[in-house]
Amino acid sequence: MLFELARPLLHRLDPETAHHLTLKGLKALPVCKTDRDDPALALTLWNRTFPNPVGLAAGFDKNAEVMAPMLGFGFGFVEAGTVTPKAQDGNPRPRVFRSAADQAVINRMGFPNRGVEAFRHNFEKFLSIKPRPLGVVGINIGMNKDQTDPARDYCALVRQLGPFADYLTVNISSPNTPGLRDLQQKDNLLALLTQILEERARSCAQDMPPLLVKLAPDLNEEQRTDIAAAALQSGIDGLILTNTTLARPESLAQPFAGERGGLSGQPLRETSLAVLRHFYQLTNGKIPLIGVGGITCGNDAYDKIRAGASLVQLYSALVFQGPAMIKEIKQTLISRLQADGFTRIDEAVGADHHNSAIKKHAS
Ligand SMILES: Cc1cc2nc3c(=O)[nH]c(=O)nc-3n(C[C@H](O)[C@H](O)[C@H](O)COP(=O)(O)O)c2cc1C
């Protein structure tokens, strides 16, 4: 309700100013307990229990300041970051643009954040809340803009944050850090992941956080095939599909479409879904996938789950709809599960593929 009251004001402001005000408001909120989720939505992955499969995507809480209130709104998990070792300002403002007509956002932020020290301080503060808020908290790590040896930054972050994280995401797919997406090239990726996994084994021997890699939607068939093979070969624990796109569908409003940066929100939905579906096939469902990109309602979330996502995330739609959408998504997931004759969410993961395999077999 608060969001409904504040929305007209927030949407009159520059998107980034509105975001900072929102964070301020959220930090002032008392940690509120949400209603318990329907047990049908709970799932255990990587030895972690997710009360529901709907997560907050990276970029909203770059400095790990509002994980508790966001879990309080009903998310099953929150991914904080992207954090880099050193604090950095990012690109010049304005660098975030929204289009209500398209239900879309374009950003070219370039990982502005307060660096690993401040992040760690905030993260430890969250972990000291008693009792710890229900839900899983992941950390999305990236490299500084001036780093020429990416593995150094990623390994430093694994060392400093790995022991605290429920999971870690290696972000190699932001379009706004020069050279970052080149790390998706197969040989680069394997070399990088080998070093990161070694660092994880060294610094997190007690309870190794699962290591996920977040990919761009702008990958051709050959790149996807190579990356899927590298993912399986390397021994990482999952993939996040997808980050924002450099593509600009013709339907987008002008001058919004002309802004440089990564596009997210509704216009990303179909591409992102297709990439997710393809990776599920390429990996034979052997590693968990998180589906993100263009989720605006429960049906979108369920489509991703049937296409192969064990978990889903969203960000842009929250800008337009506010946190009330989380409840709608969870209610719709329960009705869609029932309509499909499933009793638990994990039975629906990849159901599109299983059905087509069964159909193929029968014909
Ligand atoms: C303003 C903004 C900032 C973002 N920052 C990050 C980031 O720091 N790291 C990251 O991995 N993804 C970042 N993302 C991408 C989202 O996590 C997500 O992958 C993408 O927006 C697609 O989901 P959506 O359509 O639900 O927004 C950002 C997205 C937006 C809109």
The ligand as an SDF file (V2000), in Angstrom:
LIG
                    3D

 31 33  0  0  0  0  0  0  0  0999 V2000
   19.0580   -0.9160  -12.7540 C   0  0  0  0  0  0  0  0  0  0  0  0
   19.5510   -2.3370  -12.8980 C   0  0  0  0  0  0  0  0  0  0  0  0
   20.7880   -2.6870  -12.3410 C   0  0  0  0  0  0  0  0  0  0  0  0
   21.2610   -3.9850  -12.4760 C   0  0  0  0  0  0  0  0  0  0  0  0
   22.4490   -4.3160  -11.8920 N   0  0  0  0  0  0  0  0  0  0  0  0
   22.8950   -5.6050  -11.9530 C   0  0  0  0  0  0  0  0  0  0  0  0
   24.0790   -5.9840  -11.2840 C   0  0  0  0  0  0  0  0  0  0  0  0
   24.7390   -5.1920  -10.6180 O   0  0  0  0  0  0  0  0  0  0  0  0
   24.4920   -7.2930  -11.4200 N   0  0  0  0  0  0  0  0  0  0  0  0
   23.7790   -8.2150  -12.1310 C   0  0  0  0  0  0  0  0  0  0  0  0
   24.1900   -9.3820  -12.1920 O   0  0  0  0  0  0  0  0  0  0  0  0
   22.6300   -7.8690  -12.7460 N   0  0  0  0  0  0  0  0  0  0  0  0
   22.1780   -6.6140  -12.6650 C   0  0  0  0  0  0  0  0  0  0  0  0
   20.9890   -6.2780  -13.2810 N   0  0  0  0  0  0  0  0  0  0  0  0
   20.2870   -7.2970  -14.0790 C   0  0  0  0  0  0  0  0  0  0  0  0
   19.1840   -8.0170  -13.2860 C   0  0  0  0  0  0  0  0  0  0  0  0
   19.7230   -8.7140  -12.1850 O   0  0  0  0  0  0  0  0  0  0  0  0
   18.4150   -9.0050  -14.1930 C   0  0  0  0  0  0  0  0  0  0  0  0
   19.2900  -10.0180  -14.6300 O   0  0  0  0  0  0  0  0  0  0  0  0
   17.8120   -8.3190  -15.4100 C   0  0  0  0  0  0  0  0  0  0  0  0
   17.3590   -7.0270  -15.1000 O   0  0  0  0  0  0  0  0  0  0  0  0
   16.6470   -9.1140  -16.0020 C   0  0  0  0  0  0  0  0  0  0  0  0
   15.6000   -9.2520  -15.0620 O   0  0  0  0  0  0  0  0  0  0  0  0
   14.2960   -8.2910  -15.0650 P   0  0  0  0  0  0  0  0  0  0  0  0
   13.7820   -8.2630  -16.4780 O   0  0  0  0  0  0  0  0  0  0  0  0
   13.3370   -8.9320  -14.0900 O   0  0  0  0  0  0  0  0  0  0  0  0
   14.7650   -6.9820  -14.6020 O   0  0  0  0  0  0  0  0  0  0  0  0
   20.4940   -4.9710  -13.1720 C   0  0  0  0  0  0  0  0  0  0  0  0
   19.2570   -4.6080  -13.7090 C   0  0  0  0  0  0  0  0  0  0  0  0
   18.7740   -3.3250  -13.5730 C   0  0  0  0  0  0  0  0  0  0  0  0
   17.4350   -2.9810  -14.1590 C   0  0  0  0  0  0  0  0  0  0  0  0
  1  2  1  0
  2  3  1  0
  2 30  2  0
  3  4  2  0
  4  5  1  0
  4 28  1  0
  5  6  2  0
  6  7  1  0
  6 13  1  0
  7  8  2  0
  7  9  1  0
  9 10  1  0
 10 11  2  0
 10 12  1  0
 12 13  2  0
 13 14  1  0
 14 15  1  0
 14 28  1  0
 15 16  1  0
 16 17  1  0
 16 18  1  0
 18 19  1  0
 18 20  1  0
 20 21  1  0
 20 22  1  0
 22 23  1  0
 23 24  1  0
 24 25  2  0
 24 26  1  0
 24 27  1  0
 28 29  2  0
 29 30  1  0
 30 31  1  0
M  END
$$$$
